[in-house]
Amino acid sequence: MDEKISLKAVALYSEACAVRIAATFFSKKEKISGAEIVGLCEVKQVNLFVIRELLKAWRLESQKLKSPYFDYQAKEVAEALTIFQNTLSNHILISKADFLPLLTKAISETIYLVLDPYDFYSDTLAVTGSAQINVSELKSDIKYLKINKPPLERLVHKLEERKLVTVSGNEAFALLDNILEEVNFTPEDVELYLPHFSKIHPLDLEKLYDRKESNPVKTVEVKPTPQRKQETVPTQKPATKESKTTLADNFQKITRIKDSLTINQKFMFTKMLFNGDFEIFSQAIDRLDNLDNLSQANAYLEKSYPEWDKESEEYEEFMEMVEKRFA
């Protein structure tokens, strides 16, 4: 049985939680200020994500300041706009109707960051087409992270060391991949945060996950012949992935598993097979890369991880990589 975060369930919980928080605060006031946002929720990450969203809103609005008559790129103008932004940030005032969507999104992002930091990192660095990540904006966004922050903070540091202004998503992923190995990052314990949410609105962690049953066993009827009585033969549904293509779909021998995994695969395998512990995952990959054949690899995995769900897509994809190593 596969287990993955249900974005719909997280969104529904976040909305209910936000309604509770907002109802308490706005029962006494009509609008909320910046200072009040900072101290609103016991889970400080929620408050920081609201502030970060307001900063993004300011960026979008400032990008509209273009004119055929005025030079908004002039140094003096840029400095004046920075002063204006700082002044404006001290005069935040938001009504309940406008604040609820911001709070709901902040709670959702916080839960996502706590439960699934690897996918959170992927989303943070995801860009489309030829778009580039602005290093300065990435650094500004990361300032508002309180939970599972070190890998992205280290990434920004490396980008600044290279004096990069922008970076492609793929290059950022590659750097983050190396960072995760260097620091042996282990996500923070969810129990540090989820009980605080339960105080606001009851939270059943199991309901935040989708559980997908493994491929069902189908029975195929075999027509009777004179020498054979009618019977049913169990056949396993082919383990095909209709909409998902993996690197292992084109089977080619690889020299080292470690060098062939994408960062998304590392995130996925660490989370689904190694209980979120990147250090244990890295040690297992190094051990596999140093074995001599597939029999040794299978024996090592069977002994070390007998609890793995052999019907899950993550297990199948992982074993495909192992088989390619020893093909």
Contacts in CASP RR format, 6 or more apart in sequence:
PFRMAT RR
TARGET T0000
AUTHOR 0000-0000-0000
METHOD contacts of the structure
MODEL  1
MDEKISLKAVALYSEACAVRIAATFFSKKEKISGAEIVGLCEVKQVNLFV
IRELLKAWRLESQKLKSPYFDYQAKEVAEALTIFQNTLSNHILISKADFL
PLLTKAISETIYLVLDPYDFYSDTLAVTGSAQINVSELKSDIKYLKINKP
PLERLVHKLEERKLVTVSGNEAFALLDNILEEVNFTPEDVELYLPHFSKI
HPLDLEKLYDRKESNPVKTVEVKPTPQRKQETVPTQKPATKESKTTLADN
FQKITRIKDSLTINQKFMFTKMLFNGDFEIFSQAIDRLDNLDNLSQANAY
LEKSYPEWDKESEEYEEFMEMVEKRFA
1 211 0 8 1.000
1 212 0 8 1.000
1 213 0 8 1.000
1 214 0 8 1.000
1 309 0 8 1.000
1 311 0 8 1.000
1 312 0 8 1.000
2 210 0 8 1.000
2 211 0 8 1.000
2 212 0 8 1.000
2 214 0 8 1.000
2 272 0 8 1.000
2 309 0 8 1.000
2 312 0 8 1.000
2 313 0 8 1.000
2 314 0 8 1.000
3 209 0 8 1.000
3 210 0 8 1.000
3 211 0 8 1.000
3 212 0 8 1.000
3 272 0 8 1.000
4 209 0 8 1.000
4 210 0 8 1.000
4 212 0 8 1.000
5 112 0 8 1.000
5 115 0 8 1.000
5 116 0 8 1.000
5 119 0 8 1.000
5 208 0 8 1.000
5 209 0 8 1.000
5 210 0 8 1.000
6 207 0 8 1.000
6 208 0 8 1.000
6 209 0 8 1.000
6 210 0 8 1.000
9 207 0 8 1.000
9 208 0 8 1.000
9 209 0 8 1.000
9 210 0 8 1.000
10 108 0 8 1.000
10 111 0 8 1.000
10 112 0 8 1.000
10 208 0 8 1.000
11 104 0 8 1.000
11 108 0 8 1.000
13 107 0 8 1.000
13 111 0 8 1.000
13 201 0 8 1.000
13 203 0 8 1.000
13 207 0 8 1.000
13 208 0 8 1.000
14 104 0 8 1.000
14 105 0 8 1.000
14 107 0 8 1.000
14 108 0 8 1.000
14 111 0 8 1.000
15 104 0 8 1.000
16 201 0 8 1.000
17 107 0 8 1.000
17 197 0 8 1.000
17 200 0 8 1.000
17 201 0 8 1.000
17 203 0 8 1.000
18 100 0 8 1.000
18 103 0 8 1.000
18 104 0 8 1.000
18 107 0 8 1.000
19 100 0 8 1.000
20 200 0 8 1.000
20 201 0 8 1.000
21 40 0 8 1.000
21 41 0 8 1.000
21 103 0 8 1.000
21 200 0 8 1.000
22 96 0 8 1.000
22 99 0 8 1.000
22 100 0 8 1.000
22 103 0 8 1.000
25 32 0 8 1.000
25 36 0 8 1.000
25 40 0 8 1.000
26 32 0 8 1.000
26 96 0 8 1.000
29 36 0 8 1.000
30 95 0 8 1.000
30 96 0 8 1.000
31 93 0 8 1.000
31 94 0 8 1.000
31 95 0 8 1.000
31 96 0 8 1.000
32 40 0 8 1.000
32 92 0 8 1.000
32 93 0 8 1.000
32 94 0 8 1.000
32 96 0 8 1.000
32 99 0 8 1.000
33 92 0 8 1.000
33 93 0 8 1.000
34 51 0 8 1.000
34 89 0 8 1.000
34 90 0 8 1.000
34 92 0 8 1.000
34 93 0 8 1.000
37 47 0 8 1.000
37 50 0 8 1.000
37 51 0 8 1.000
37 92 0 8 1.000
37 94 0 8 1.000
38 47 0 8 1.000
38 51 0 8 1.000
39 47 0 8 1.000
40 46 0 8 1.000
40 47 0 8 1.000
40 50 0 8 1.000
40 103 0 8 1.000
41 47 0 8 1.000
41 107 0 8 1.000
41 200 0 8 1.000
42 196 0 8 1.000
42 199 0 8 1.000
42 200 0 8 1.000
43 110 0 8 1.000
43 193 0 8 1.000
43 196 0 8 1.000
43 197 0 8 1.000
44 146 0 8 1.000
45 110 0 8 1.000
45 113 0 8 1.000
45 145 0 8 1.000
45 146 0 8 1.000
45 147 0 8 1.000
45 193 0 8 1.000
46 103 0 8 1.000
46 106 0 8 1.000
46 107 0 8 1.000
46 110 0 8 1.000
47 106 0 8 1.000
48 144 0 8 1.000
48 145 0 8 1.000
48 146 0 8 1.000
49 105 0 8 1.000
49 106 0 8 1.000
49 109 0 8 1.000
49 110 0 8 1.000
49 144 0 8 1.000
50 102 0 8 1.000
50 103 0 8 1.000
50 106 0 8 1.000
51 144 0 8 1.000
52 141 0 8 1.000
52 144 0 8 1.000
53 102 0 8 1.000
53 105 0 8 1.000
53 106 0 8 1.000
54 89 0 8 1.000
54 92 0 8 1.000
54 102 0 8 1.000
55 89 0 8 1.000
55 140 0 8 1.000
55 144 0 8 1.000
56 141 0 8 1.000
58 85 0 8 1.000
58 88 0 8 1.000
58 89 0 8 1.000
59 137 0 8 1.000
62 81 0 8 1.000
62 85 0 8 1.000
65 72 0 8 1.000
65 81 0 8 1.000
66 72 0 8 1.000
70 77 0 8 1.000
71 77 0 8 1.000
72 78 0 8 1.000
72 81 0 8 1.000
94 102 0 8 1.000
107 197 0 8 1.000
109 120 0 8 1.000
110 147 0 8 1.000
110 193 0 8 1.000
111 197 0 8 1.000
111 208 0 8 1.000
112 119 0 8 1.000
112 120 0 8 1.000
113 120 0 8 1.000
113 145 0 8 1.000
113 147 0 8 1.000
113 148 0 8 1.000
114 147 0 8 1.000
114 148 0 8 1.000
114 187 0 8 1.000
114 188 0 8 1.000
114 190 0 8 1.000
114 193 0 8 1.000
114 194 0 8 1.000
115 190 0 8 1.000
115 208 0 8 1.000
116 271 0 8 1.000
117 147 0 8 1.000
117 148 0 8 1.000
117 187 0 8 1.000
118 187 0 8 1.000
118 266 0 8 1.000
118 267 0 8 1.000
118 268 0 8 1.000
118 270 0 8 1.000
118 271 0 8 1.000
119 267 0 8 1.000
120 148 0 8 1.000
121 151 0 8 1.000
121 152 0 8 1.000
121 176 0 8 1.000
121 267 0 8 1.000
122 173 0 8 1.000
122 263 0 8 1.000
122 264 0 8 1.000
122 267 0 8 1.000
124 138 0 8 1.000
124 141 0 8 1.000
124 152 0 8 1.000
125 133 0 8 1.000
125 169 0 8 1.000
125 172 0 8 1.000
125 173 0 8 1.000
125 176 0 8 1.000
126 169 0 8 1.000
127 133 0 8 1.000
127 168 0 8 1.000
127 169 0 8 1.000
132 166 0 8 1.000
132 167 0 8 1.000
132 168 0 8 1.000
132 169 0 8 1.000
133 166 0 8 1.000
133 167 0 8 1.000
133 168 0 8 1.000
133 169 0 8 1.000
133 172 0 8 1.000
134 165 0 8 1.000
134 166 0 8 1.000
135 156 0 8 1.000
135 159 0 8 1.000
135 160 0 8 1.000
135 164 0 8 1.000
135 165 0 8 1.000
135 166 0 8 1.000
135 167 0 8 1.000
136 165 0 8 1.000
138 152 0 8 1.000
138 155 0 8 1.000
138 156 0 8 1.000
138 159 0 8 1.000
139 156 0 8 1.000
139 160 0 8 1.000
142 149 0 8 1.000
142 152 0 8 1.000
142 153 0 8 1.000
142 156 0 8 1.000
145 152 0 8 1.000
145 153 0 8 1.000
147 188 0 8 1.000
147 193 0 8 1.000
148 187 0 8 1.000
148 188 0 8 1.000
150 183 0 8 1.000
150 185 0 8 1.000
151 176 0 8 1.000
151 179 0 8 1.000
151 180 0 8 1.000
151 183 0 8 1.000
151 185 0 8 1.000
152 176 0 8 1.000
154 179 0 8 1.000
154 182 0 8 1.000
154 183 0 8 1.000
155 172 0 8 1.000
155 175 0 8 1.000
155 176 0 8 1.000
155 179 0 8 1.000
158 175 0 8 1.000
158 179 0 8 1.000
159 167 0 8 1.000
159 172 0 8 1.000
159 175 0 8 1.000
173 262 0 8 1.000
173 263 0 8 1.000
174 263 0 8 1.000
176 263 0 8 1.000
177 263 0 8 1.000
177 266 0 8 1.000
179 185 0 8 1.000
180 266 0 8 1.000
180 278 0 8 1.000
181 278 0 8 1.000
181 282 0 8 1.000
184 278 0 8 1.000
184 279 0 8 1.000
184 282 0 8 1.000
185 278 0 8 1.000
186 276 0 8 1.000
186 277 0 8 1.000
186 278 0 8 1.000
186 279 0 8 1.000
187 276 0 8 1.000
190 205 0 8 1.000
194 203 0 8 1.000
194 205 0 8 1.000
197 203 0 8 1.000
214 309 0 8 1.000
214 311 0 8 1.000
214 312 0 8 1.000
215 236 0 8 1.000
215 237 0 8 1.000
215 239 0 8 1.000
215 311 0 8 1.000
216 237 0 8 1.000
217 234 0 8 1.000
217 235 0 8 1.000
217 236 0 8 1.000
217 237 0 8 1.000
218 234 0 8 1.000
218 235 0 8 1.000
218 237 0 8 1.000
219 232 0 8 1.000
219 233 0 8 1.000
219 234 0 8 1.000
219 235 0 8 1.000
220 232 0 8 1.000
220 233 0 8 1.000
220 235 0 8 1.000
221 230 0 8 1.000
221 232 0 8 1.000
222 228 0 8 1.000
222 230 0 8 1.000
222 231 0 8 1.000
222 232 0 8 1.000
222 233 0 8 1.000
223 230 0 8 1.000
224 230 0 8 1.000
239 316 0 8 1.000
241 313 0 8 1.000
244 313 0 8 1.000
246 317 0 8 1.000
246 320 0 8 1.000
247 260 0 8 1.000
247 262 0 8 1.000
247 265 0 8 1.000
247 321 0 8 1.000
248 317 0 8 1.000
248 320 0 8 1.000
248 321 0 8 1.000
248 324 0 8 1.000
251 320 0 8 1.000
251 323 0 8 1.000
251 324 0 8 1.000
251 327 0 8 1.000
252 324 0 8 1.000
252 327 0 8 1.000
253 324 0 8 1.000
253 325 0 8 1.000
253 327 0 8 1.000
254 260 0 8 1.000
254 321 0 8 1.000
254 324 0 8 1.000
254 325 0 8 1.000
255 325 0 8 1.000
256 289 0 8 1.000
256 325 0 8 1.000
257 285 0 8 1.000
257 288 0 8 1.000
257 289 0 8 1.000
257 321 0 8 1.000
257 322 0 8 1.000
257 325 0 8 1.000
258 285 0 8 1.000
258 286 0 8 1.000
258 289 0 8 1.000
260 321 0 8 1.000
260 324 0 8 1.000
261 269 0 8 1.000
261 285 0 8 1.000
261 321 0 8 1.000
265 317 0 8 1.000
265 321 0 8 1.000
266 278 0 8 1.000
266 281 0 8 1.000
268 314 0 8 1.000
268 317 0 8 1.000
269 281 0 8 1.000
269 314 0 8 1.000
269 317 0 8 1.000
269 318 0 8 1.000
270 276 0 8 1.000
270 277 0 8 1.000
270 278 0 8 1.000
270 281 0 8 1.000
272 312 0 8 1.000
272 314 0 8 1.000
273 281 0 8 1.000
273 305 0 8 1.000
273 308 0 8 1.000
273 314 0 8 1.000
273 315 0 8 1.000
273 318 0 8 1.000
274 280 0 8 1.000
274 281 0 8 1.000
274 284 0 8 1.000
284 304 0 8 1.000
287 300 0 8 1.000
288 297 0 8 1.000
288 300 0 8 1.000
288 301 0 8 1.000
288 322 0 8 1.000
288 325 0 8 1.000
289 325 0 8 1.000
291 297 0 8 1.000
291 300 0 8 1.000
291 326 0 8 1.000
293 326 0 8 1.000
294 322 0 8 1.000
294 323 0 8 1.000
294 326 0 8 1.000
297 322 0 8 1.000
297 325 0 8 1.000
297 326 0 8 1.000
298 322 0 8 1.000
301 308 0 8 1.000
301 322 0 8 1.000
308 315 0 8 1.000
309 315 0 8 1.000
END
